[in-house]
Structure formats: structure tokens, C-alpha cells
């Protein structure tokens, strides 16, 4: 859900799509360059909504569905999974195997300046991600939750009794 109350949902399976559940109930985005999303390969995975009315998502790559539902692909050599926006929505973070990539968000929602932001040190790749109000990023991984500072510095691991890949 974005800051304006728009709720998006990934619909997986046959005919994958991003659905808007509130305030309207409708298919928000289901095609990339005229083809159904399942033509991209991979699984419609994680999603983060922005305050502009669009949504970034991962599906074997990094994509943005703008407020009209038009989808564009971003990033180079990404093995994506978890995805999160910084609290000010100026930076998008996406897990990239054993690292966290950062991209700058432009006014129209497009992404530029891809860079490695942090290395996940506890082994394994990162999965689901979130960020707190101070900009610390939390990434789930097999050994627990890895914590990255707003400057990209690895802050440590919150251990869990079992694997928590989400």
C-alpha cells in the first residue's frame, strides 16, 4: 500500500498481473511491451508501491509499472528478489544475489545510476526487505535478518531459530 492508500497485489499463476485492490478493484498492469507478463519468465515476486501511483516489482529482473500501468524494465545483470524504497522515495533498493543494489528514482519513477550499495555478509542471497524511518534496511536471508545502515555499512545480523526466506 502506498502513502495515498492505493493497495497493490501480485497475482501469480496463470496470467500473472499486478492488481489494484483499493481504492478501485482492477487489473493495474498485466503486459510488458504488449506481451503477457508470463512471457518474461520467472515468477512475479516482490512489489513496492510509490506515492506517485506506480509500483516497482521483481520478476527475474526489475520493473516499474507507472501510474497508468505501463511497464518498463530497469537494471543490468540483476538477480532480483526483495525490493524497497527509501523513506524519501529517492532511492530504490533491490536484492541482487549476495548484494543489495541501489538505483536513483527520478521524478517520473524511472531509475538511473545502478550501483552496488551493500554486501550481505551472512551468506546466501537476500530475500524480502524493509526499511525503517531512519533508513536502516532489513533483508531476510537464510541465517536471519541482515541489517544495513543508510550509508551502506553492514550493521549486523538478527539471528533467527529457523530460515526465514520469505
Backbone bond lengths (Angstrom), bond angles and torsions (degrees), N, CA, C in turn:
res aa  C-N    CA-C-N  psi(-1)  N-CA   C-N-CA  omega(-1)  CA-C   N-CA-C  phi
1 X - - - 1.450 - - 1.523 108.15 -
2 X 1.319 116.05 135.57 1.454 117.71 178.33 1.532 110.48 -89.49
3 X 1.315 116.35 179.43 1.461 121.29 -175.48 1.529 113.15 -68.46
4 X 1.320 116.87 -12.38 1.472 120.70 179.93 1.526 112.32 -102.89
5 X 1.342 117.55 8.74 1.456 121.61 175.66 1.509 115.92 87.66
6 X 1.334 118.23 10.14 1.464 120.21 176.42 1.531 107.61 -83.48
7 X 1.331 115.20 124.78 1.460 121.15 -177.45 1.519 109.98 -108.83
8 X 1.344 115.89 122.88 1.456 122.47 178.26 1.517 109.61 -110.36
9 X 1.320 115.55 154.74 1.456 122.59 179.48 1.521 108.58 -142.56
10 X 1.324 117.31 138.54 1.460 121.57 172.24 1.519 108.12 -83.10
11 X 1.308 116.70 124.23 1.463 122.04 174.81 1.521 106.76 -102.99
12 X 1.327 116.44 110.54 1.461 121.74 -177.51 1.519 110.49 -94.26
13 X 1.314 115.67 175.01 1.455 120.22 176.51 1.513 110.98 96.13
14 X 1.329 116.75 -146.41 1.455 121.65 179.81 1.526 108.32 -66.40
15 X 1.325 116.41 132.73 1.462 122.83 -178.86 1.539 112.62 55.31
16 X 1.332 117.75 61.63 1.469 119.51 179.87 1.527 110.98 -59.25
17 X 1.320 114.87 147.59 1.463 120.43 -178.57 1.518 109.33 -160.48
18 X 1.319 115.63 160.93 1.456 121.30 169.58 1.524 105.60 -97.32
19 X 1.310 115.75 122.92 1.454 121.68 -179.30 1.512 109.82 -103.83
20 X 1.307 116.57 145.34 1.463 121.68 170.14 1.520 105.69 -100.66
21 X 1.330 117.21 123.57 1.458 121.02 -179.57 1.520 112.93 -100.64
22 X 1.323 117.28 -24.40 1.477 120.99 178.97 1.520 107.28 -152.18
23 X 1.296 121.33 145.03 1.458 125.55 3.27 1.526 112.79 -77.51
24 X 1.354 118.09 -18.60 1.467 121.36 175.45 1.517 108.21 -105.39
25 X 1.299 116.61 158.25 1.463 121.04 173.77 1.525 106.45 -109.49
26 X 1.365 115.35 109.26 1.460 119.63 -175.84 1.525 110.20 -160.87
27 X 1.335 116.04 162.97 1.461 120.76 169.70 1.515 106.14 -77.11
28 X 1.331 116.27 121.92 1.461 121.50 -177.03 1.525 111.09 -88.27
29 X 1.334 117.45 -47.10 1.465 121.79 -178.15 1.521 108.98 -150.44
30 X 1.329 116.20 129.29 1.461 119.21 -179.17 1.530 113.25 -142.91
31 X 1.329 117.42 0.73 1.463 120.46 -177.89 1.529 110.59 -134.87
32 X 1.328 114.37 144.40 1.463 122.15 173.91 1.518 107.05 -122.63
33 X 1.315 116.79 117.08 1.465 123.52 -178.18 1.528 111.16 53.02
34 X 1.332 116.37 39.52 1.454 122.37 176.79 1.518 115.89 85.99
35 X 1.332 117.03 -9.79 1.464 120.84 -179.23 1.529 110.29 -102.56
36 X 1.341 117.09 151.02 1.471 119.93 175.89 1.529 110.69 -60.14
37 X 1.330 116.42 151.38 1.466 120.45 -177.94 1.522 112.77 -58.17
38 X 1.331 118.33 -31.58 1.466 118.09 -178.44 1.529 112.26 -65.36
39 X 1.329 118.79 -13.16 1.467 121.56 174.83 1.532 112.11 -71.15
40 X 1.346 116.79 -16.58 1.464 120.43 178.47 1.524 111.76 -71.93
41 X 1.320 117.50 -23.56 1.455 121.44 -173.32 1.516 109.04 81.36
42 X 1.283 116.99 163.56 1.455 120.21 -178.12 1.523 111.18 79.08
43 X 1.323 114.46 -173.58 1.455 122.01 -176.99 1.518 108.97 -117.74
44 X 1.327 117.03 134.67 1.457 121.34 172.44 1.514 106.53 -59.04
45 X 1.320 117.74 117.96 1.464 120.23 -166.80 1.520 111.90 -114.64
46 X 1.321 118.31 -107.62 1.461 121.65 -175.05 1.522 111.28 -91.04
47 X 1.346 115.79 157.39 1.452 122.35 -175.16 1.522 109.37 -145.36
48 X 1.344 116.22 144.33 1.466 121.85 172.19 1.533 107.19 -137.44
49 X 1.326 115.78 129.43 1.469 121.51 -179.72 1.522 109.36 -89.75
50 X 1.345 116.42 144.93 1.464 119.88 175.66 1.526 109.81 -105.34
51 X 1.321 116.66 168.42 1.464 121.33 -177.32 1.529 112.78 -75.40
52 X 1.350 117.07 -7.69 1.466 121.18 179.46 1.523 111.99 -83.05
53 X 1.343 117.13 -10.54 1.457 121.13 -177.90 1.508 113.99 102.20
54 X 1.333 117.55 7.53 1.456 122.24 177.75 1.512 111.05 -107.08
55 X 1.336 115.63 -178.76 1.460 121.02 179.89 1.523 110.04 -147.54
56 X 1.321 115.96 134.68 1.456 123.18 173.33 1.524 106.69 -94.74
57 X 1.331 116.87 142.63 1.457 119.22 178.83 1.518 110.65 -149.11
58 X 1.336 114.49 160.76 1.454 121.08 177.53 1.529 108.78 -112.63
59 X 1.329 114.14 140.05 1.469 121.95 177.76 1.521 107.01 -159.96
60 X 1.339 115.35 70.08 1.454 119.36 -174.42 1.518 112.21 70.43
61 X 1.309 117.84 8.56 1.452 126.45 -179.19 1.515 107.92 -176.15
62 X 1.307 116.98 -171.12 1.465 122.91 -177.57 1.527 108.89 -117.22
63 X 1.329 116.53 127.80 1.464 122.07 -174.98 1.525 110.35 -133.97
64 X 1.340 114.39 157.02 1.469 121.42 173.24 1.511 108.84 -131.05
65 X 1.327 116.15 125.36 1.456 121.95 171.44 1.521 105.93 -98.47
66 X 1.333 116.68 113.03 1.463 120.40 -177.06 1.535 110.35 -70.43
67 X 1.340 118.50 175.24 1.465 120.06 -176.49 1.531 115.08 -57.30
68 X 1.346 117.36 -17.80 1.469 120.01 176.91 1.522 111.99 -95.80
69 X 1.346 117.01 0.62 1.460 121.33 178.97 1.512 114.98 88.88
70 X 1.334 118.48 3.41 1.469 121.52 177.29 1.527 108.79 -75.93
71 X 1.317 116.88 131.69 1.463 122.17 -174.12 1.529 111.01 -103.51
72 X 1.348 115.47 134.77 1.460 123.10 174.26 1.527 108.50 -126.52
73 X 1.318 116.55 148.39 1.464 121.99 178.73 1.518 109.63 -100.39
74 X 1.336 116.63 143.85 1.462 122.73 179.77 1.524 110.33 -135.54
75 X 1.326 114.35 160.90 1.457 121.11 173.71 1.513 113.58 90.66
76 X 1.325 114.08 155.36 1.455 122.35 177.85 1.513 109.46 -124.45
77 X 1.339 116.38 135.61 1.466 122.42 175.15 1.524 112.29 52.25
78 X 1.324 116.97 45.84 1.463 121.39 179.27 1.525 110.76 -100.44
79 X 1.327 116.45 136.11 1.468 124.11 171.09 1.532 105.21 -111.87
80 X 1.301 115.97 81.06 1.460 122.60 -165.58 1.517 113.95 -83.01
81 X 1.321 112.79 159.31 1.454 121.37 171.90 1.518 107.92 -156.26
82 X 1.350 117.76 -92.98 1.463 121.23 -178.60 1.518 111.87 -69.18
83 X 1.344 115.81 150.04 1.459 120.83 -175.89 1.527 108.95 -147.85
84 X 1.342 116.16 140.20 1.471 120.24 -178.94 1.527 108.99 -156.07
85 X 1.317 115.84 149.26 1.467 121.93 173.43 1.515 109.77 -98.84
86 X 1.329 117.17 148.11 1.458 121.11 172.44 1.531 108.28 -64.69
87 X 1.339 118.08 158.44 1.468 120.11 -178.87 1.533 113.74 -55.39
88 X 1.344 118.26 -32.51 1.468 120.89 178.69 1.530 112.88 -89.05
89 X 1.337 117.31 1.17 1.469 125.01 179.71 1.521 113.66 60.14
90 X 1.325 117.45 24.73 1.461 120.56 177.48 1.523 112.37 -92.88
91 X 1.349 116.74 -16.58 1.459 121.32 -178.77 1.517 109.08 -133.62
92 X 1.330 115.41 137.55 1.454 121.78 173.50 1.519 107.10 -109.19
93 X 1.328 116.31 132.90 1.453 122.50 177.47 1.521 108.45 -112.93
94 X 1.325 116.39 136.97 1.454 121.17 178.21 1.522 108.37 -138.80
95 X 1.343 115.91 136.25 1.455 118.25 176.74 1.520 108.14 -67.74
96 X 1.327 114.65 144.60 1.459 122.21 -177.39 1.514 107.30 -140.11
97 X 1.342 115.75 77.95 1.453 119.92 -174.38 1.517 109.29 63.39
98 X 1.326 117.22 -121.10 1.466 122.25 -178.51 1.520 114.29 -88.32
99 X 1.329 117.60 13.78 1.462 120.50 179.21 1.528 110.10 -131.15
100 X 1.314 114.19 172.60 1.455 122.03 173.67 1.522 106.02 -119.37
101 X 1.339 116.23 119.34 1.462 121.10 178.57 1.526 108.92 -93.04
102 X 1.323 116.71 149.65 1.464 122.50 176.51 1.517 108.47 -124.17
103 X 1.329 115.75 142.50 1.460 121.92 175.89 1.520 108.18 -135.17
104 X 1.320 116.54 144.17 1.460 121.23 179.50 1.525 109.60 -82.29
105 X 1.337 115.83 132.24 1.463 121.84 179.41 1.526 108.63 -90.84
106 X 1.337 115.75 126.43 1.453 121.69 178.16 1.533 109.98 -89.27
107 X 1.320 117.41 168.59 1.471 121.73 -177.28 1.521 112.98 -56.98
108 X 1.336 117.48 -32.58 1.461 120.80 -179.64 1.525 113.09 -88.51
109 X 1.347 117.01 4.60 1.456 121.75 -179.70 1.509 114.43 92.09
110 X 1.337 117.78 -11.66 1.462 119.96 178.18 1.525 109.37 -65.88
111 X 1.318 115.92 164.01 1.465 122.22 -175.09 1.522 110.49 -120.77
112 X 1.342 115.62 139.78 1.466 121.25 177.56 1.528 108.92 -138.30
113 X 1.326 115.61 173.09 1.460 123.79 171.24 1.528 112.86 55.94
114 X 1.327 116.80 55.83 1.466 120.48 175.44 1.519 109.60 -65.17
115 X 1.322 115.93 135.03 1.467 120.71 178.03 1.521 109.97 -153.19
116 X 1.341 115.21 156.35 1.464 119.03 172.91 1.518 107.08 -75.56
117 X 1.318 116.20 122.49 1.455 121.65 -177.13 1.516 111.83 -94.90
118 X 1.322 117.40 -40.66 1.465 121.05 -177.64 1.518 109.83 -155.44
119 X 1.317 114.70 154.50 1.458 121.30 174.29 1.517 107.68 -102.87
120 X 1.325 115.96 132.81 1.463 120.36 175.11 1.520 107.09 -81.09
121 X 1.311 116.67 117.91 1.465 120.80 -169.18 1.513 115.12 -93.65
122 X 1.314 118.26 -14.18 1.461 119.80 -174.68 1.525 112.74 -87.23
123 X 1.317 117.21 9.26 1.458 120.57 177.80 1.510 112.54 87.41
124 X 1.304 114.20 157.93 1.456 119.23 -179.73 1.515 111.74 71.72
125 X 1.301 115.58 170.15 1.456 120.74 178.42 1.513 111.29 -89.03
126 X 1.312 115.46 160.51 1.452 120.85 178.05 1.517 111.39 -86.27
127 X 1.319 114.46 158.14 1.459 120.42 -179.97 1.518 109.01 -128.91
128 X 1.310 118.76 -124.50 1.454 122.26 -177.93 1.516 111.77 -56.25
129 X 1.334 116.10 145.38 1.458 121.21 -175.74 1.520 110.51 -135.37
130 X 1.322 114.97 154.23 1.461 121.47 171.79 1.515 107.99 -149.75
131 X 1.325 115.87 168.77 1.463 121.35 -178.76 1.519 107.61 -137.06
132 X 1.339 116.88 145.75 1.463 119.47 177.15 1.527 110.09 -98.61
133 X 1.320 116.35 177.21 1.469 121.09 -174.40 1.523 113.33 -64.86
134 X 1.334 118.26 -18.86 1.458 120.63 178.42 1.533 112.53 -92.01
135 X 1.349 116.87 -2.74 1.457 120.66 178.32 1.514 115.01 95.20
136 X 1.348 118.33 2.55 1.476 119.53 174.29 1.513 108.57 -70.68
137 X 1.331 115.39 138.32 1.462 121.95 -178.12 1.522 108.33 -107.65
138 X 1.330 115.42 135.34 1.462 122.71 179.70 1.521 107.52 -116.52
139 X 1.340 116.08 124.55 1.459 121.46 -176.56 1.521 108.63 -123.21
140 X 1.335 116.18 122.19 1.465 118.75 177.07 1.523 109.02 -74.08
141 X 1.330 114.63 143.85 1.458 121.43 179.13 1.522 107.70 -152.81
142 X 1.309 117.38 173.22 1.464 119.22 -177.29 1.523 114.24 -58.23
143 X 1.335 120.92 -40.24 1.468 117.30 -179.49 1.528 114.31 -82.16
144 X 1.324 119.91 -7.70 1.462 121.75 -177.38 1.514 110.87 148.14
145 X 1.322 116.09 -152.54 1.457 121.54 -179.33 1.524 108.78 -105.00
146 X 1.319 116.75 119.47 1.455 121.34 179.23 1.530 108.35 -90.01
147 X 1.325 116.19 137.55 1.458 121.60 -175.69 1.524 109.09 -114.23
148 X 1.350 114.84 127.99 1.464 122.35 -178.97 1.522 107.80 -119.10
149 X 1.330 117.34 134.26 1.460 121.69 177.99 1.520 111.57 -74.16
150 X 1.334 117.66 163.68 1.463 120.75 179.71 1.531 113.65 -62.62
151 X 1.338 116.37 -14.80 1.461 121.45 177.29 1.532 112.61 -95.02
152 X 1.339 117.47 2.87 1.457 121.92 -179.67 1.511 114.25 90.82
153 X 1.323 117.65 -0.78 1.467 121.27 -179.55 1.527 109.91 -77.12
154 X 1.333 115.55 134.57 1.456 121.35 177.19 1.521 108.52 -70.85
155 X 1.332 117.60 122.35 1.465 121.36 -177.11 1.514 113.75 -98.89
156 X 1.323 117.48 -20.77 1.454 119.11 177.59 1.514 112.99 143.47
157 X 1.332 113.14 -172.02 1.459 122.22 -175.47 1.520 109.47 -123.49
158 X 1.315 115.70 132.23 1.463 120.58 169.28 1.521 105.41 -95.29
159 X 1.341 117.89 104.94 1.467 119.30 -175.76 1.525 111.31 -69.78
160 X 1.321 115.25 151.17 1.451 122.08 175.48 1.522 108.98 -127.85
161 X 1.325 118.34 152.92 1.454 119.83 -176.90 1.528 113.50 -69.95
162 X 1.319 116.89 -20.45 1.472 122.20 178.94 1.519 108.83 -137.91
163 X 1.337 115.28 164.28 1.458 119.99 174.87 1.523 108.83 -60.37
164 X 1.341 116.70 140.96 1.463 119.71 -176.90 1.517 113.18 -121.32
165 X 1.305 117.96 17.53 1.462 119.47 178.82 1.518 108.04 -50.07
166 X 1.336 114.28 124.29 1.473 119.11 -175.80 1.494 112.37 -107.31
